[in-house]
Amino acid sequence: MKTAPYIVAFTGHRAYSGSEDELLAITIRDLYAEGARHFRVGMAEGFDLAAGQAIVGMMLSHSDIVLEACIPWPTFAAHFTAEERSAYNNILSHATVVRYSDNNYHPAIFRHRNDMLVDGADVVVAWWSGATGGTAYTVKKAKKLGCRIINLYPKEQLSIDF
């Protein structure tokens, strides 16, 4: 078991439909068993919210978990559907730490949020299809920083060589 801090960050596509929720929960439990206690979530629709909800579920029986919500800007969730906003607010209500990349939107804000996620992380759990974009950026940065990367995307494991 790794000694503290053992930080796990989550990154994934917004199009995530919940298809791997069971595997996500198992992965979080396994990482907890390895010593992970600090979990960072980017709070976007899709995979981020699913990861946050799974961590909240773990917190009900594990009071030593730190849930860190890394949010791009304070009004980020204004465009969410009612269901997404409910999940977002539930995660926020259980978050131990809430950090914002900035006070307002700007073109680089998601990159800054993704940097917040992986800087200092030991493991990155991804739901990454191999497509370019924010998830690819985050996985690439995590690899560069030496993080262990676990990709839950349901197809043959993608090469994380860039």
Backbone torsions as a table, in degrees:
resi	resn	phi	psi	omega
1	MET	NA	132.5	178.0
2	LYS	-73.6	144.2	176.8
3	THR	-80.3	157.9	-177.7
4	ALA	-65.1	152.8	-5.1
5	PRO	-80.7	143.8	174.9
6	TYR	-121.2	103.0	-171.6
7	ILE	-107.2	131.2	177.1
8	VAL	-116.5	130.1	176.3
9	ALA	-114.2	152.6	-179.3
10	PHE	-120.5	138.7	176.3
11	THR	-145.2	141.7	179.7
12	GLY	-175.3	172.8	-176.0
13	HIS	-74.2	148.5	177.5
14	ARG	-70.5	-20.9	-179.2
15	ALA	-78.8	2.7	179.8
16	TYR	-57.2	131.8	-174.3
17	SER	-108.1	2.5	-178.5
18	GLY	97.0	5.0	-174.8
19	SER	-61.9	-26.4	-177.0
20	GLU	-115.0	26.5	-178.1
21	ASP	-59.5	-39.3	-180.0
22	GLU	-66.3	-45.2	177.6
23	LEU	-63.3	-38.0	177.2
24	LEU	-60.8	-46.5	179.3
25	ALA	-63.3	-41.6	178.2
26	ILE	-63.1	-42.9	179.9
27	THR	-61.7	-43.5	178.9
28	ILE	-63.8	-43.7	178.1
29	ARG	-62.0	-42.0	179.2
30	ASP	-63.8	-42.1	178.9
31	LEU	-66.5	-38.0	175.2
32	TYR	-60.9	-44.1	179.7
33	ALA	-62.5	-29.1	177.5
34	GLU	-77.7	-14.5	179.7
35	GLY	122.3	-1.8	178.4
36	ALA	-66.2	132.6	177.0
37	ARG	-132.0	-14.8	-176.3
38	HIS	-114.8	119.9	-176.6
39	PHE	-123.3	129.3	-179.5
40	ARG	-111.0	133.4	-179.5
41	VAL	-129.0	137.4	-177.5
42	GLY	-81.7	-8.9	170.3
43	MET	69.1	16.0	175.2
44	ALA	-84.1	165.9	177.0
45	GLU	-57.6	160.6	174.6
46	GLY	82.1	-127.5	-172.4
47	PHE	-60.5	-39.8	-179.4
48	ASP	-58.3	-49.1	-179.0
49	LEU	-66.6	-36.6	177.4
50	ALA	-62.8	-43.0	178.4
51	ALA	-63.9	-44.3	178.9
52	GLY	-59.9	-43.2	179.2
53	GLN	-64.3	-40.0	178.8
54	ALA	-64.2	-38.8	178.7
55	ILE	-68.1	-41.5	176.5
56	VAL	-57.6	-41.5	177.0
57	GLY	-59.6	-40.7	177.2
58	MET	-67.0	-34.1	-177.5
59	MET	-63.6	-24.4	-179.1
60	LEU	-63.2	-28.6	179.8
61	SER	-117.4	1.6	-179.4
62	HIS	-135.9	93.1	-174.7
63	SER	-72.5	-7.0	-178.1
64	ASP	-92.0	5.3	-179.8
65	ILE	-80.8	135.4	172.3
66	VAL	-104.5	121.5	176.2
67	LEU	-107.8	117.1	-179.3
68	GLU	-108.6	118.7	177.2
69	ALA	-93.5	115.8	178.6
70	CYS	-103.4	105.3	-170.5
71	ILE	-111.9	134.8	-179.0
72	PRO	-57.8	-51.5	178.2
73	TRP	-152.7	160.8	-171.2
74	PRO	-57.2	-35.6	-177.9
75	THR	-99.1	21.2	-176.9
76	PHE	-51.9	-39.5	-173.5
77	ALA	-83.8	6.1	-176.5
78	ALA	-59.8	-28.8	-177.6
79	HIS	-92.4	0.6	-177.9
80	PHE	-67.8	153.9	170.8
81	THR	-69.1	168.2	179.2
82	ALA	-60.1	-40.1	179.7
83	GLU	-66.0	-43.7	178.4
84	GLU	-64.5	-41.2	-179.5
85	ARG	-65.0	-36.2	177.2
86	SER	-63.5	-45.7	178.1
87	ALA	-63.2	-45.6	179.8
88	TYR	-56.7	-49.2	-178.6
89	ASN	-66.3	-35.5	176.9
90	ASN	-63.3	-45.3	179.0
91	ILE	-62.3	-46.0	179.4
92	LEU	-59.7	-37.7	-178.2
93	SER	-67.9	-20.3	178.6
94	HIS	-103.7	-7.2	-176.5
95	ALA	-64.9	135.9	176.2
96	THR	-82.2	-35.1	-178.1
97	VAL	-133.7	135.3	174.5
98	VAL	-124.9	122.9	179.4
99	ARG	-126.2	141.0	177.2
100	TYR	-112.6	141.2	176.4
101	SER	-68.0	-37.5	-179.0
102	ASP	-163.4	173.8	179.4
103	ASN	-83.6	-21.6	-177.1
104	ASN	-141.2	159.5	177.3
105	TYR	-64.3	143.2	167.4
106	HIS	-153.2	161.5	-172.2
107	PRO	-56.9	-28.4	-177.5
108	ALA	-96.0	6.7	-170.5
109	ILE	-65.0	-36.2	-179.9
110	PHE	-70.0	-35.8	174.9
111	ARG	-62.2	-42.1	178.3
112	HIS	-63.7	-42.3	177.4
113	ARG	-62.1	-43.2	-179.9
114	ASN	-65.1	-35.7	174.9
115	ASP	-63.5	-41.4	177.4
116	MET	-59.2	-38.4	-178.8
117	LEU	-62.3	-48.1	-170.1
118	VAL	-93.4	-21.8	179.9
119	ASP	-61.9	117.8	-179.9
120	GLY	86.1	-2.2	179.6
121	ALA	-76.6	151.6	175.6
122	ASP	-97.3	-36.2	-177.0
123	VAL	-133.3	141.6	171.3
124	VAL	-120.7	122.7	175.1
125	VAL	-99.1	122.1	-175.1
126	ALA	-120.2	156.2	165.1
127	TRP	-125.1	85.4	-170.0
128	TRP	-123.2	122.8	-177.6
129	SER	-82.6	-10.3	-174.2
130	GLY	102.7	-7.8	-179.7
131	ALA	-70.3	154.0	175.5
132	THR	-73.4	161.6	178.3
133	GLY	132.7	-160.8	-175.1
134	GLY	-63.8	-39.1	179.1
135	THR	-66.5	-42.9	177.7
136	ALA	-60.8	-43.6	177.7
137	TYR	-57.4	-45.7	-176.2
138	THR	-67.4	-42.4	177.8
139	VAL	-63.5	-42.9	179.8
140	LYS	-62.7	-44.1	178.9
141	LYS	-64.9	-41.2	179.2
142	ALA	-60.6	-41.9	178.6
143	LYS	-63.1	-44.0	179.3
144	LYS	-60.6	-35.1	-179.4
145	LEU	-81.8	-5.5	178.3
146	GLY	86.9	16.7	178.0
147	CYS	-71.8	146.6	167.9
148	ARG	-73.3	134.2	-177.2
149	ILE	-117.5	128.0	176.3
150	ILE	-116.4	113.7	-179.7
151	ASN	-102.4	118.9	-177.8
152	LEU	-92.5	3.0	-177.2
153	TYR	-60.4	132.5	-170.0
154	PRO	-81.2	61.8	169.9
155	LYS	-152.1	175.1	-179.2
156	GLU	-44.9	133.9	-175.6
157	GLN	-51.5	126.3	-179.2
158	LEU	-74.8	145.2	172.1
159	SER	-70.9	137.4	178.7
160	ILE	-106.1	31.9	174.2
161	ASP	-88.0	133.9	178.6
162	PHE	-117.8	NA	NA
